[in-house]
Amino acid sequence: MKAWTDYIWVWVWCLIVNDKNEILLLRRGKKCNNEVWYWGRAGWTVNFMEKAEDALKREVKEEIWVDIEIIQSQWYADHFPENEKQHWISLSFIAKITWWEIINLEPNKCDEIRWFSLDNLPELISPNIKDSIDSLRAWLNLWI
């Protein structure tokens, strides 16, 4: 079995929301293997015997040096990257930052980190997060 192609990977992702209901997105840089220049969420893979929420907190800390509180689980999705022999199961969450000084700790993967209004999102958004953003909009409408 070959890594990356012969396994199902479990990923955890979150939309980090601030008090203005903006979301924090990370733009994938030119050294990424896929979805170069696309904006996406913080997160990555779950290690064996690691709880999904613990993995998400770890990954966010490793990527952008912030601590988060998970507000809500959103959904899961199967993701089959175009033109790649891969299968990812993505677990999506809504989170807020509890301690922060945003620092890009993975400049080889991410070349920009920025807050976006839900009404002013960038064009190149990773396809696997569009449902997550729609779900967040619906969730926020319950509280407005």
N, C-alpha and C positions, 0 to 999 in steps of 0.2 A: 504494500500500500504506500502511495506517495502522499507526503504532507501537502496540504492545501487542495488537493484534487480528489482524494479518495476517502475523505472524511466529511461528516457534517459538522460544521463549526457553530458554536453557540456564541452569539454576540449580545452585548448589552449596550444600549445607547440611551442618551437622555437629551431632552430639550431643556436647557437651563433657562429659566424665566426670571426676569427681574421685576421690581415693583412697578415698572412702566409697561409691563406685559410685552417686553421685547425678549427675543431669544438670542442666545449666544451661539454663533456658528463659526466653524473652523474651515478655512479653505485649504483643500488638498494641494500640495505643491507638485512641481514637475518631477520629483523623484519618486512619487507614489506609483504603485503597480497598476492602479486602476482609478477611474473617475478623477483624473488630473484636472485641476482648476475648479472642480465642483465644491460647493459648500456643503458641509455635513455637520453632524453632531459629535459631541465628545463620547468616547466609549471605545470598546474593542472586545476582545474575547474573554470568555470565562475559563478559568483554569480548572483542571480536574479536581473535584471535591470542594470547589469554592461556591458559595452562595452567590446568586446573580446580583443581589443588591450590594454585597461586599465587593464583588468584581467591578461593578460600576463605580463605586466610590474610589476604589484603587486606581482604576483606569483614568478617571477624571483628574485625580491628584497627580498621576504620572504624566498626563498630557499638558495640563494647564495650571497646575499648582493651586487648586482651590478645593475646599471641602464643601460637600453638598448634603442637603437633606432631600431624600426622595419623598415627593409629595403624593405621587400616584403612579401606579402601573398603568400604561396605556393599552398596549396590545402586543401581539407577536405577529411576525410575518416570515414566510419563507422567501428567501432572496437568492436568485440565480443570476449572478453578474453576466451581462451580455458578453458573448464571445469568450467565456471562460468556463472551464469545467469545474465549477465550484457550487456548493450549496451551503448557505448560511441560514440559520434560524436566528432571527433578530428579536430581542425583547426590548421594548421601548418604554421609557419612563419620563415623567415630568419631575423636574428637580429645581431647587433654588439653592443659591450659594449661601453658606453660613459663615464662611471665613474666606477672605480672598485678597489676593494680589495676583491678578491674572498674568501668568508668565508662560510663554510658549516653550515648553520643555522638549518638544519634538520638532525643531525647525526643519529637519530633513523630510518630514511628512507634511507639515502644516506651514504655510507661508503667511497666513493672516488669521487673526481672531477678531471678530467684531459683533456688536449687538445690532440686531435688526428689528424694526417694527414689523408686525405681522402684515401690515398694509404696504410695506416697502421691502419685499424680499428680493434677493439677487436672482438673476435669470437661471444661472447654473446651480441648481439644487439637486443633490443626490436623489435619484428616483425613489430610493427606499425610505425617504423621510417625508414625502409629500402627504401620505396618510397620517403620519404623526403630527404634522402641522395642522391638518384639518381637524384631527381629534383634539388638539390643544385649543383651537379656536372654539370648538363646541364646548369644551370644558370651561373655558373662560367666560363664555356667554351665560353659563349657569350662575356665575358669581357676579356678573355686572348688573 
